[in-house]
Structure formats: C-alpha cells, structure tokens
Amino acid sequence: MLLSSDGGVTILDHGCVREFDRDTVTALVRLSRAVRGDDERQIQAALGAIGMPSPAADFDVTRVLLRGFFAPLLTPGRHAIPADRAVAMGETVKLKRKLMKMRLPGKLMFLFRICFGPYAVLSRIGAELDWSALEDEVTGDLGR
C-alpha cells in the first residue's frame, strides 16, 4: 500500500500476474464496452475474438456472467463497489455445468480470477470512483 501526500491510498496486488498480447487486450476492451452497452452482437464478436467458440450457445448465462463481472462499470458516475458483488459472482459460479459448456478461454477465466480479489478489497474499503470513466481513461482508443 502506498500513501500519497494528499491522503490518497494506492493498493498494490502482485499475487496473480499475466501479460496479455495487444489483440487480446483490444478484444477485452471491446467486450467491456459491449457489456456496458448490453449489445449482444458486439459481446459475441468480442468473445469470438478472445477465443470463445460458439459464444451464442447459451447467451443468457453468458450475459449474467459478464454483467456480474463488469458490474462496477455498469453504474455511471462515482460510486463504491457494493459488497454484494462478490456474492453475485459466487451465485453465478454455482452454474458450473453451464459455465463448463460455455468453454470460456483460459485467459478470460484468468482475468475473472485476477479481478475478483481487487474488487473485494475495493468494496471492503469503500473506495469510490467512476469505474467506467477510469477504464475509458486507461484504455483510451483501444477497441474502437
């Protein structure tokens, strides 16, 4: 953890790290934007670019999973990540059979894994931010 002179806190998490190639990062940014826009066609295209075979097979389960994962980005404006986010994802994971049939690429499952920890910490400490604006700032023109 780093403390800044203006009272800000930076939390560092080096527990799980992986480098993604530019095409994967671009597809993940497109996926995030498609989920935020609830655009099924774009979601399926982005999932295909990430390597998910036949993403349309059970789109309702796919949609629930992705909206749970991207939940902090779905509410516009500055807000805390609700404590029930981890619970909502836990409920989604109970759909194991359907998740297995989705054949999610390993890199997407890895991304889900590395984001759940920080989401839980940010929720626990009551961090507030416009999460969607932060992602747009960090990703810039990727995926457009």
matplotlib code that plots the C-alpha trace (Angstrom):
import matplotlib.pyplot as plt

x = [0.0, 1.2, 0.0, 0.2, 0.7, -2.9, -4.3, -4.8, -4.1, -2.7, -3.2, -0.8, -1.7, 1.1, -0.5, -1.6, 0.0, -0.2, 0.7, -1.8, -1.0, -2.4, -5.1, -6.4, -6.4, -8.2, -10.8, -11.2, -11.8, -14.4, -16.0, -16.2, -17.8, -20.2, -21.3, -21.8, -23.9, -25.7, -25.1, -25.4, -23.9, -20.8, -20.5, -20.5, -18.0, -15.6, -15.9, -15.1, -12.0, -10.9, -11.3, -14.6, -16.1, -19.8, -20.5, -24.2, -24.9, -26.4, -26.3, -28.5, -25.8, -23.1, -24.8, -25.4, -21.7, -20.4, -22.7, -21.7, -18.0, -18.3, -20.8, -18.7, -18.6, -22.4, -23.4, -22.5, -20.8, -18.8, -19.8, -18.5, -18.5, -21.3, -20.3, -22.7, -20.7, -18.6, -21.8, -23.4, -20.4, -20.5, -24.0, -23.0, -20.2, -22.8, -23.9, -20.8, -22.3, -23.5, -20.2, -18.3, -20.4, -19.5, -15.9, -14.6, -11.0, -8.4, -7.3, -10.8, -11.2, -7.8, -8.9, -12.0, -9.8, -7.4, -10.2, -12.3, -9.7, -9.2, -13.0, -13.5, -10.8, -12.1, -15.6, -14.4, -12.5, -15.4, -13.4, -15.5, -14.7, -16.3, -15.1, -16.3, -14.6, -11.4, -11.5, -12.1, -9.2, -6.8, -7.9, -8.1, -8.7, -8.2, -11.1, -12.7]
y = [0.0, 3.5, 6.7, 10.0, 13.4, 14.4, 11.5, 9.1, 5.4, 3.1, -0.7, -2.9, -6.6, -8.7, -12.0, -13.0, -11.5, -12.3, -10.4, -10.3, -9.6, -6.4, -8.3, -9.9, -6.6, -4.9, -7.7, -7.4, -3.6, -4.3, -6.9, -4.4, -1.7, -4.2, -5.4, -1.9, -1.2, -4.6, -5.2, -9.0, -8.9, -7.0, -9.2, -12.3, -10.7, -9.8, -13.2, -14.8, -12.6, -13.7, -17.3, -18.5, -21.0, -20.5, -17.7, -17.7, -21.2, -20.1, -16.3, -15.8, -17.5, -15.6, -12.3, -13.0, -13.9, -10.9, -8.4, -9.8, -9.5, -6.0, -4.8, -2.0, -0.5, -0.7, 2.1, 5.5, 8.1, 7.9, 5.1, 2.4, -1.2, -2.8, -5.6, -8.0, -8.0, -11.0, -12.7, -12.2, -13.7, -16.6, -17.2, -17.2, -19.6, -22.1, -22.5, -24.6, -27.1, -24.3, -22.4, -25.6, -25.9, -22.3, -23.4, -20.0, -19.4, -19.9, -16.3, -15.0, -17.2, -15.9, -12.3, -13.0, -14.5, -11.6, -9.1, -10.6, -10.0, -6.3, -5.9, -7.4, -5.2, -2.1, -2.9, -3.6, -0.3, 1.7, 3.0, 5.4, 6.2, 6.5, 3.0, 3.2, 6.5, 5.1, 2.2, 4.5, 6.7, 3.7, 2.0, 5.1, 4.3, 0.5, -1.5, 1.4]
z = [0.0, -0.9, 0.8, -1.1, 0.4, -0.5, 1.6, -1.3, -1.0, -3.7, -3.1, -4.9, -5.6, -7.1, -6.2, -9.7, -12.9, -16.5, -19.7, -22.5, -26.1, -27.7, -29.7, -26.5, -24.7, -27.5, -27.6, -23.8, -24.1, -26.8, -24.6, -21.7, -23.9, -25.4, -22.0, -20.8, -23.8, -23.4, -27.1, -27.7, -31.2, -30.1, -27.0, -29.1, -31.6, -28.7, -27.1, -30.5, -30.8, -27.4, -28.5, -27.1, -29.5, -30.3, -27.8, -28.8, -27.5, -24.1, -24.2, -21.1, -18.9, -20.8, -20.2, -16.5, -16.0, -17.9, -16.3, -12.9, -13.8, -15.3, -12.6, -11.2, -14.7, -15.3, -12.9, -14.3, -12.1, -8.9, -6.6, -4.3, -5.4, -3.5, -1.1, -2.7, -6.0, -4.8, -3.6, -7.1, -8.8, -6.3, -7.3, -11.0, -10.4, -8.9, -12.5, -13.0, -15.6, -17.8, -17.4, -18.4, -21.5, -22.4, -22.8, -21.7, -22.8, -20.1, -20.4, -19.8, -16.7, -15.5, -16.0, -13.9, -11.2, -11.0, -10.8, -8.1, -5.4, -6.1, -6.4, -3.0, -1.4, -3.1, -1.8, 1.7, 2.0, 0.4, -2.5, -4.6, -8.2, -11.6, -12.5, -16.1, -16.7, -15.2, -17.6, -20.5, -19.4, -19.1, -22.3, -24.5, -28.1, -27.8, -29.2, -31.1]

ax = plt.figure().add_subplot(projection="3d")
ax.plot(x, y, z, "-o")
ax.set_aspect("equal")
plt.show()
